[in-house]
Amino acid sequence: MGHQVIIFDFSLIRGLWEARVKKNKERQRKEKERLEKSSLENYVTISTDEKILDTYGKTPQLQKRRALSDEANKERNKFIFQLSGEQWTEFPDSLKEQIYLKEWHVYNTLIQTIPAYIALFQDLRVLELSKNQINHLPVEIGCLKKLKVLNVSFNNLKSVPPELGDCENLEKLDLSGNMEITELPFELSNLKQVTVVDMSANKFHSIPICVLRMSNLQWLDISSNNLKDLPEDIDRLDQLQTLLLQKNKLTYLPRALVNMPKLSLLVVSGDDLVEIPTAVCESTTGLKFISLKDSPVETIVCEDTEEIIESEREREQFEKEFMKAYIEDLKERDSAPSYTTKVLFSLQL
């Protein structure tokens, strides 16, 4: 017999999670400071080259030392653009001149628009634009033929342009936390190299057809949406290994899940489920089937923070961090966790 349905008690790992929260917050704070410093220094260097050269001309020895240092820094960061901080409301003008860049990392800014000149960045591989104020993706994004990673999570997107389907080398797509996306264009069916799709914390009523046609998909997170059922042909995703469905409105699971040979982790919310195929609960393939009880709880204040997360978007960010830590912890085990009583998953800190 395979693994039984797991209903996990959050209190058993709360101590572990509080420690991870504290460590993660400290790491995020240091990373934010590093990015802000790096992006500001890079921008100042780009915009004040002439002034620096004038200074060098007056002190030859200092000129040599700084030139060597600048050369090393430029070589190291030559292909990476970094920007962070709420002082940024738009991309710096000098960016359009750096079309040789291969990566953009832009976090926690007030930027709302991605410039159309992004089409000039033909060597761009990574576009990390998480936690900004971006309200739409330009059609020019389809010109990025070498793009492998697109992360536009926790912005203000309501739709995705069909042109994104032209990014044929895309491997990871993260649309989580935009709260308002309801569908994806059929043209995204062309993304045959995608292995990871995160659509969580939006307003999808069903798994988009284009996602079911992503033949190489291995990880799908569509939690925290409005799903009421799953497609009967979900087993066409025969490479899928992880399927996260918690915090939806599912009442049953299709038997087709049993026909997915590589599926190793399935997470659902058990409160509304009235029909679960026995073959799923007693899988002999090593499937870890986790049924979470979404029980609202009173505010819990951890030792490392006195603030209570109020906005829905911030709660979703926290819950994603929790699930990431939980899944990582689960993967370290040889088997599913022991049967317990309840999970308290909808949390506020």
N, C-alpha and C positions, 0 to 999 in steps of 0.2 A: 504493500500500500504506500502511496506517496504522501505528501505533506497535507495535513488537515488545514482547514481555514484558520487563519491566525487572527485573533482579536487582541491587539497588543496594548498593554497598559503603559501609558507615557510616563507615569510616576517612576517606573523601574529604571528609566534612562534619563530622568530629569537632571540628576547630578552631573552625569556625563555631558548632557546638552548645555547646561549652564556654563560649564567650563569651556566648552567649544564656542559658545556665544561670546564669552569674554575674550577668548583668544582671537576669534574671528574679527571682532570689533576693533581690537588693537591693531591687527594686521591691516584692516581696511583703512584705519586712521593713518597709519604710516604710509600705506600705498597712496592715499589721497595726497598727503603732503609731498611725497616724492614726485607724483605726477604733476602737481601744481608747480613745484619748483622746476621740474624738468621742462614743462611746456613753456613756462615764462622765460626761462633761460634760453631755450631754443628760439623763441620768438624774438627776444631782445637781440640775440646774436644775429639773427637773420636781418633785422631791421636797422642794426647799427654797425654794420661792417665797416663803413667808411670812417666812423668815429674811432673804432678800434684800430684801424690801420693808421690813422693819424697819430694815435698814442704810441703805437709800435715804432713809428718813424722817429720819435723823440728819444726813445730808450732802446737801443739795439739789443742789449742783453735781455731785457724784459720781453722784447719783441720775439726773440728766439724761443724763450721759455713758453710764452703764451701761444706762439704759433704751433709748437709741438703739442701742447695740451689741447688746443682747439682742433688740431688735425686728428688727434686720437678720439676726441669726443664726436667729431663729425663722422669719422669712419664707423664708429660704434652705432651711432643713431642715424646714419645716413638714410636708411630706408624706412624709418619709423617716425610717425608723427603722433605726438601725445599732447592732449589738452584736457585740463580739468579745472573746475572752479566756477562758481556762480557769477564771477565777474565777466565771463564770456557769454555774450548774447549772439555772436555770429563768428564764423571762421575768420581768421586773420587774412588780410588781402595777399600776404606773401605766400600763402599756401598754394595758390593757383600756379605758381612758378616751379613747384616741386613735384612735377608729374612723374618723377622717377620713384616716388614712394611706393612701398609694398604693403605697408600697414598703417591704418589710422586707429588710434585708441583715444576716444573722446568720452569722458564720463562726467556726470554731475555738473553739467553746465545748464545755461538757460537758452541754449541754441534751439531754434525752432525749425530751421530750414537747412537742408543739404543742398549746396550749390550745384547748378547744372553743369558746371565745369568739371564735376567729378568724372564725367565721361572721358576726360583727357588722361586719367590715371589708369592706363592700360595694363600696368604691372601690379595693380592692387590685388593682394591676396586675402587680406584680413581687414574687415570693416567692423570694428567694435564701437558701437555708439549707444551703450546702455545708460539709462538713467539721465536722460536729457529732456528736452521739451519738444522733440521733433514731432510734427503733426502730419507729415506725409513723406513718402519716398518719391524722388523724381524718376521720371521714365528713363532718364539717362543711366540709371543704375544697370539697365540691361546691357550696357556697353562694356561692363566689366567682365570680360570673358574668362579671366584668370582667377576671379574671386572664389575663395574656398570657404570663408567664414563670414556670415552676416549676423550680427547681434544688434538688434534694435529693441531690446527688451526694456520695459518700463519707460516708455515714451508716451506720446498721445496719438498714436496711429489709429485710424479707423478702417483702413483698407491697405491693400498691397497691389502695386501696379502689375499688370500682366507681363510687362517687359522683364520682370525678375526671372521669368522662365527662360530667358536667353542666357542666364549665367550658368551655363551647362556644366561647369566644373565645381559648382557649389557643393560643399560637403556638410556644412552645419548651418541651420537656420533657426534663429531664436527670436520669436515674436511675443514672448511671454510678457505679462503684466501691462499690456496696453489697454486692457479693460473693455475695449469697444469693438474689436475686430469680430465680425460675424461670419465671414466667408473668405475663401482664397480663390483666385482665378484659376480656371482649368489649365491655363498655360504653364502653371508650375508642375504639371505632369512631366515636363521635359527634364526635370531635375533628377536624373537617374543616378547621380553620384552622391546624393544626399544620404547620410547615415544617421543624422541627428536632427529632429524637429521638435522644438518646444513651442507649443501654442497655448500654454496654460494661462489662467487668469485673463480670459477674454469672454466672448459671448457666442461661441460656436454652439449650434444646436445639433450638429452631426459632424462626423469626421469627413472633411472635404474629399471629393472624388480624386483630386490631384494628389492628395497624400497617399491614397490607396494605390496609386500608380507609381509611387516612388519605390522602385523594385529593390533598392539596396538599403532601405531604411532599417536601422537597428534599434533606435531609441525614439520613442514617441511619448511626449508628455502633453496630454490634453486635459489635465486636471483643472478644477476650478472653472468650469464652463457650464453650459446648459444642456449637456447631452442627456437624452432620454432613452436612447438605445444605441446599439452598435450595428454596423452593417453586417449582414449575413455572410458577405464575402470578405470579411476582414482577414481571413486566412491567406489571401493573396499576398499579404505582407510576410512572405515565408522566411525573410531574413531577420525579422523583428525579434529582439532579445528582451527589451524592457518596454512595458506598456503601463503608463501611469494614468489612472482614470478617477482618482479620488475627487471628492467634492463636485460631483455632478448629480444628475437626477435619474440615474439608471435604476431600473426595476428588475432587469434580468440580464444575463450574459449569454451570448449565443454559443452553441456547441462548437462552432467553427474555431473557437479558441484552442480546442484540443488538437486541431490539425496544423498548428503552427509549431514546427519541429524545434525551432531555436528559442522559442519564448521561455525565458528563465525567471522573469519577475513580472508579476501582475499585481497592481495595487488598485483597490477599489474602495468606495465607501459603502459600508454594509447596512446602513440604516434603512434604505429604501429597497434593497434587493429582496425579491420574493422568489426568484428562481435562479439557482446556480447549478449548472450541469455537474453531476456527480463526478464525471471524468475530470473536471477541472480541479475539484477539491482533492481528488485521489489520484492525481497525475503520477505516472511512473517515469516521467521524463526529467524529473528534478525541478519542475516548476515550483517556484515559491509564490504562493497565492496569499496575499495579505489583504484582509478585510478590516478596514479602519472604521471605528465607530466615531462619527463626527459629533461629539457631544460638546455643546457650548459650555464653557466654564467661566467662573468668575475671574476677574483680572489677577494674573500672577505676576508679581514683581520679582525679578531675579536679582541676585546680589550685585551684579555689575551695572545695573542701570536703574534710574529712578523715573525715567520717562515712560509713559504709557503710549503705545503706538495707537493712534486714533484713525488714521485714514485707511481705507480699504487697500489701497495700493501698498502701503507700508506693511500691512498685515500679510499681504500676499508675498512680499519680499521675505518676511520673516519665516513664513511657512515653507517657502521654497528652500530656505537655508536649513530648516529643520529636516525636511524630507531628504535633502542631499546628504546631511550628516547621518540620518537614519539608514539610508540605502547603502552608503559607504560602510557603515558599521555592519549591516546585514551581509554585505558581500564578503566580509572578512570571516564570516562563519561558514562552517561546512554544511549546516542545515538551517532550516527556518527556526525562529525563536520559539521558546517554549510557550505552550498555550496559557494565556492569562485571561483577564476579565474585560478590560475596556481600554480604549485609547482616548485621551483627551487631546484632540488634534487642532481644533479651532481656538488658537491661543492669542492672547494679547500680552505684550510685555509693557 
